[in-house]
Amino acid sequence: MLSNDKIKSIITSQKLLSDAQMKDVDTHIAGHGTSFETYILNNNILTEEKLYQAIAQYFNRPFVDIK
């Protein structure tokens, strides 16, 4: 599992969310004890595929959808 900061860094570097969206997510997770990843997936801010493609690209690994 990646840290919230690492996921934010990946999303920011690939411009998947705007600054306003990032701040909004930060505000929501601050008092709820949920992870950044869980929040953006559960609230359909990013799809699993889009997020995990970005993470794979960041680590220079191929993305494989096994669903």
Helices and strands as residue ranges (DSSP letters): H 4-13, H 19-30, H 36-42, H 48-58
